[in-house]
Every structure is written in C-alpha cells, then in structure tokens.
Amino acid sequence: MFLQLNDLNVAVQKIEDNQIVGIPTETVYGIGVNPYSQKAVDNLFKIKEREDDKPISLLIHSYTELHKLNVKTEIPEVVELYWPGPLTIVVEVNDTFPVGIGTSNPNSVGIRVPENPLAIELLKMTGPLAVTSANISGTDEANNHIEAEQIFGNSVSAYLEGDALHGDGSTVVDLRVDGGKILRQGPLRWPPSYC
C-alpha cells in the first residue's frame, strides 16, 4: 500500500496498531514503528534481521519536540540550524524506551529531524517514531518506497511515497562528549564551520 499526504491517517492508524510503516527521509528511505511498543520494535528488528546490539534512533518533527523527551544532555544551539537535516544527535534522556531503542545505563538515544515534508507531517501526528533504514542488515538501503516494497513486501503494512536525496545515512554526533564526537560521518560536516 503506497500512501501520499492525504493518506496519512492510514499510516497513523497502522503505527497505533504497532505495525511497520515505510517513511521517506532525505538520507535513505526508512521503516518505522511506535517507539514505546516493545512488540513493534521487536518486529522491526526481526524483519531487518538486525543484531540486538545495534540500537535504533528516533525521528521527531522539530527541534522543540526535544523538550518532550526529557533530554539531560546540553544541546548546542547550532543543532537547531541543521534541523531538519541529515544530523543525528546522541543524547542522554531520563525516559526509558523499549529494548532496541537507544541504550540503557545511562539511557541514551539518537534523535533527528528529517528533511522531508511528508515525514514531518506524519511525525506531527504520531509524535516520535523509531526509524531505521529500509534494508536487510548488511545490504544496500532502499532509496524510495518502490525499492523498500521490493525488499519487505507485506511485512511493512504501508509505504509513504518518496525518494531519498542523499542515498547515505545521516551524520551521527555524540553530544554526551564535550564538543561532540562523530560516530558516523554522513552528508553533514561536524563541527559546523562559519564563514
């Protein structure tokens, strides 16, 4: 099932039913679930054949949404300038998520605002979603809903239409470390430089 903007209520219902939904972002095409449901997260790991020690990040719709996640780490203001965009920040949070979302002891999670209007509209309706690249672990990521559907078929209950622009994962920066530590280099350079 391919969905467009006017079909977002269908995607929201599927998320609420702990099903998996395909979500376009500017980096790679993703698949996402309700991040507060262990059942949904387990299913996401299962269809990706993902190792348990590779935690999944959250997508949110805006910088201001960070405040609802009880983030303990100090966030540099520059992050707001790069969101929406291909920057994932790893922060410590007070909240506990299901196993597979971030890490525990202490509770930490990666967070990003995707630069895709359809994804942002969905996130406004659902709140944060646990989203990972649409691929079987160790294989090439899907760049659009058609490629994702070829990989997962009916294991993903709906696919929002859209294409990735970069075809590469986001830059991941651990803000628990002073100045930020790059965990994965993606399209965005860190630390930011000013002209």
C-alpha positions as CSV (number, residue, x, y, z in Angstrom):
1,M,0.0,0.0,0.0
2,F,1.6,3.3,-1.2
3,L,0.4,6.4,0.6
4,Q,0.5,10.1,-0.1
5,L,-0.2,13.2,2.0
6,N,-4.0,12.7,2.1
7,D,-3.5,9.2,3.3
8,L,-1.5,10.0,6.5
9,N,-4.4,8.9,8.7
10,V,-4.0,5.4,7.4
11,A,-0.3,5.5,8.4
12,V,-1.1,6.8,11.8
13,Q,-3.6,4.0,12.5
14,K,-1.0,1.4,11.5
15,I,1.6,2.9,13.8
16,E,-1.0,2.9,16.6
17,D,-1.7,-0.8,15.8
18,N,2.1,-1.5,16.3
19,Q,2.6,-2.1,12.6
20,I,5.6,-1.1,10.5
21,V,5.3,1.9,8.1
22,G,7.7,3.0,5.3
23,I,8.9,6.6,5.7
24,P,10.8,8.7,3.2
25,T,13.7,10.9,4.5
26,E,16.4,12.9,2.7
27,T,19.1,10.4,3.7
28,V,17.7,7.0,3.0
29,Y,14.2,5.5,2.9
30,G,13.2,4.3,6.3
31,I,10.9,1.9,8.1
32,G,9.4,3.0,11.4
33,V,7.3,2.0,14.4
34,N,5.8,3.2,17.7
35,P,9.0,3.7,19.9
36,Y,7.0,2.9,23.0
37,S,5.9,-0.6,22.0
38,Q,8.4,-3.5,22.6
39,K,6.3,-5.6,20.3
40,A,6.6,-3.2,17.4
41,V,10.4,-2.6,18.0
42,D,11.0,-6.4,18.1
43,N,9.2,-6.8,14.8
44,L,11.3,-4.1,13.2
45,F,14.5,-5.9,14.3
46,K,13.1,-9.2,13.1
47,I,12.2,-8.1,9.5
48,K,15.6,-6.3,9.2
49,E,17.5,-9.3,10.6
50,R,19.2,-6.6,12.7
51,E,21.6,-7.5,15.5
52,D,20.4,-6.7,19.0
53,D,23.4,-4.5,19.8
54,K,22.6,-2.0,17.1
55,P,20.1,0.4,18.6
56,I,17.5,2.3,16.6
57,S,17.2,6.1,16.7
58,L,14.1,8.4,16.9
59,L,12.8,10.8,14.3
60,I,10.9,13.9,15.6
61,H,9.2,16.7,13.8
62,S,11.0,19.7,15.1
63,Y,13.8,21.0,17.5
64,T,11.1,22.0,20.0
65,E,10.0,18.4,20.3
66,L,13.3,17.6,22.0
67,H,11.9,19.1,25.2
68,K,9.2,16.4,25.4
69,L,11.8,13.7,25.5
70,N,13.3,14.7,28.9
71,V,16.8,15.2,27.4
72,K,19.5,15.6,30.0
73,T,22.4,16.4,27.7
74,E,23.0,20.1,26.9
75,I,22.2,20.7,23.2
76,P,24.3,23.3,21.4
77,E,22.1,25.9,19.6
78,V,23.7,25.1,16.3
79,V,21.7,21.8,16.2
80,E,18.6,23.9,15.6
81,L,20.2,25.4,12.5
82,Y,20.9,22.0,11.0
83,W,17.4,20.6,11.6
84,P,15.6,19.5,9.6
85,G,18.6,17.8,8.0
86,P,21.0,14.8,8.0
87,L,22.2,15.2,11.6
88,T,21.5,12.6,14.3
89,I,22.5,13.6,17.8
90,V,23.1,11.1,20.5
91,V,21.9,12.4,23.9
92,E,21.2,11.1,27.4
93,V,17.5,11.1,28.4
94,N,15.5,10.5,31.5
95,D,12.9,8.3,29.8
96,T,13.3,4.6,29.3
97,F,12.4,3.1,25.9
98,P,11.9,-0.5,24.8
99,V,15.0,-2.6,24.3
100,G,16.4,-1.8,20.9
101,I,15.7,2.0,21.1
102,G,19.0,3.7,22.1
103,T,20.9,2.2,25.0
104,S,20.4,1.9,28.8
105,N,22.6,2.6,31.8
106,P,22.5,5.5,31.2
107,N,19.5,5.9,28.9
108,S,20.7,7.4,25.6
109,V,19.2,7.7,22.2
110,G,19.9,9.1,18.8
111,I,17.4,11.8,17.6
112,R,16.9,13.5,14.2
113,V,14.5,15.8,12.4
114,P,14.2,14.5,8.8
115,E,14.1,16.9,5.9
116,N,11.1,15.5,4.2
117,P,7.7,17.3,4.3
118,L,5.7,14.0,4.3
119,A,7.7,12.5,7.1
120,I,7.4,15.7,9.2
121,E,3.6,15.8,8.7
122,L,3.4,12.2,9.9
123,L,5.6,12.9,12.9
124,K,3.4,15.8,13.9
125,M,0.5,13.3,14.0
126,T,2.3,10.4,15.7
127,G,4.9,12.0,17.9
128,P,8.4,10.4,17.9
129,L,8.9,7.3,15.8
130,A,11.7,4.7,15.9
131,V,13.0,4.6,12.4
132,T,15.8,2.7,10.7
133,S,17.0,2.3,7.1
134,A,14.8,0.1,4.9
135,N,17.1,-2.8,4.2
136,I,18.1,-6.2,5.5
137,S,21.1,-5.6,7.8
138,G,24.3,-5.6,5.8
139,T,22.7,-4.9,2.4
140,D,22.1,-1.7,0.4
141,E,19.5,0.7,1.8
142,A,16.3,1.4,-0.2
143,N,16.2,4.9,-1.6
144,N,12.4,5.1,-2.2
145,H,9.1,3.3,-1.4
146,I,9.3,1.1,-4.5
147,E,12.7,-0.3,-3.6
148,A,11.6,-0.7,0.1
149,E,8.5,-2.6,-1.0
150,Q,10.6,-4.9,-3.2
151,I,12.6,-5.8,0.0
152,F,9.9,-6.1,2.6
153,G,6.6,-6.6,0.7
154,N,3.7,-7.0,3.1
155,S,6.0,-7.2,6.2
156,V,5.6,-3.4,6.1
157,S,2.0,-2.5,6.2
158,A,2.1,0.8,4.3
159,Y,4.7,2.8,2.4
160,L,4.7,6.6,2.3
161,E,5.7,7.7,-1.2
162,G,9.0,9.5,-1.6
163,D,12.7,9.4,-2.6
164,A,15.9,9.9,-0.6
165,L,18.1,12.7,-1.8
166,H,21.5,11.7,-0.3
167,G,21.4,7.9,-0.5
168,D,23.5,7.8,2.6
169,G,22.9,7.7,6.4
170,S,23.0,10.9,8.4
171,T,26.0,12.2,10.3
172,V,25.8,10.9,13.9
173,V,27.3,13.0,16.6
174,D,27.5,12.0,20.3
175,L,26.7,15.2,22.2
176,R,27.4,13.4,25.5
177,V,31.0,14.1,24.7
178,D,32.2,17.8,25.0
179,G,32.2,19.4,21.6
180,G,30.5,16.3,20.1
181,K,32.2,13.2,18.9
182,I,31.5,11.9,15.3
183,L,30.2,8.3,15.4
184,R,29.4,8.2,11.7
185,Q,30.3,10.7,9.0
186,G,27.4,11.5,6.7
187,P,26.4,14.3,4.4
188,L,26.8,17.0,7.1
189,R,30.2,18.1,8.4
190,W,30.8,18.4,12.1
191,P,31.8,20.6,13.9
192,P,30.0,23.3,11.9
193,S,32.2,26.0,10.5
194,Y,31.1,29.6,10.0
195,C,32.1,31.9,7.1
